[in-house]
């Protein structure tokens, strides 16, 4: 059977399962999720064995340290994956939620009710935990899911998927609601995103190249973010100790992720007091700092930032720094060079914070906190299918609510239109 026929069979099975899953009650979905979490832990030995093979292959292929970190599993991470599913169990099921009621003069009662989207395709790279997170979120929200992981994690993803799908036996959730495309051929992605008769939405997670490829080739609606060029602006009215800790955390704690700080903007009146110690702290942690002319004058030895630095997502221990005259220049800079993902201001001035919050065009805007919190789990969503910088349907971390649409249920007593 050729690749197109294989994938077509899978998405048709997913569609049939989605229609059945829409009728499964919350209690039965939660029972399936509990079984999935248990299966992950029970089969951790086979999952870790498969992951070790992926990591060895990745190291041999020359994957970066950041990529290897994303790929790697250990008992603690498998336990966290299982716990993530249990956290989703505790969340309120959004399906059936009454959004609003409209009562018409003719007696019609119109209820806007939250419903599953249907069939969700997830295309992702590196992180094996995405397999478990997305499967669980989709089941909880009543959706069938078609998973397509990257070749670098094929063994890990296969082992995780087998554990999850096997756990559905004996539950009321149809096994067809979980589908996994085992092919590592890039053509599988192209085939999947063309199947708009069967797939309702595609969520790509990974590097900018993958996301642009999906967006350019898909006939199915795509929820996406291309990259995370995240900024932190340090005001002259900031608490500098607080600012230092926030900026250090946002850059150093895990630099290879989309919510890490890539650019640091500092008010001109704060620069001479704040930058020398801040840059010294970053350098001590291995960060390469690139700065504009003002930064170079204040801190000797800073590498010159070129035009391309302001657009680039490093995903590494590299940071671009710029001195700005005020919050409005910071906002303008972010809106010009940012990626509408996550940006923060550190200030003790409420008026200045309000200007930043209203002015920055991003999915997540912070006051006095690290951008590293842009994450479904940290937002209390249980996990996330992805992060969206789009403005239609869902924005920011995409959890259970983002995996629903709605329908209008209309109740009458015999009304006819005249």
C-alpha angles and dihedrals in degrees: 000000000000124000095258093053092047093053093042089055091051097049091047089053089048091052092050090048092048091058090052094043091056087069096049112107124232095255092057093046089052091050089055091049091051089052091049092052092049092049092054092055095040091053096041093118093060091042092052092046091054091045092052088056091051092049092049091050091047093051090048090051091052100248113176121258089251091054092047089051091052091048099046125099132187133171091275093054093046089051089050090051091053091045089050089060091049089051089055090052089060093053121096114263106242095201112108094016111152107234098181142337124224119195113197127207089244090061099258114144111209118193122192104211130186114243138176117271092229118229117019122190117204118195113187147160136223106342112096091190088071088072092061098036095051095042091053096045092049094049092048091051093046098252131132112228133209110201123203113178129183125271092245090067100032096121094045094046092047092052092047093047093050090053092049098045092043089056091062092069108108094019128102092245109098113241089227089070087079115060128172125192105216097188116107091199112120086221088071089068092051092050094047096051092051094060097092092149089067108022120066102191139003124213114192117198121187141053124355091255093059094045094049090047091053094045092050097047103035126108087184120080110267127214108199156140118213098206145334112248093168123185135199118198117203111205127210083242094056127118095245095208089053091045092051093052093046095049093044092051093046093052106032110029093076112347097178097070133091096246096054118114112261100170131036120199120194130191113247092238091053098043102086093047099039108033104061095056094037094051091045089054092049093047091051087058091052099261118151107219122207118187146182120249093274092053091048091053092052098043117036118223098027111144115244114258112227127206093268093057093073092060099038127106103209101185085197142078092293125112134184117212129197133180114223132187099232147338093282092057088048091053092048091050093049093048090049100046106018128098098227090249114110131336133169143199125206109206142127091213113098095197091053090047090052091053089052094046093049097038105046113086101214138121092240124028120183137199115203096344139097120265087228089088093075094110135112094238094047090049090054093251092123093239136332138249088208144308119271127207090179119106102219124084098345137017130187122001108009110220134151097313091049089056092061136078125183142238134203114242109198122198121195141169098220101305118166128189118247 
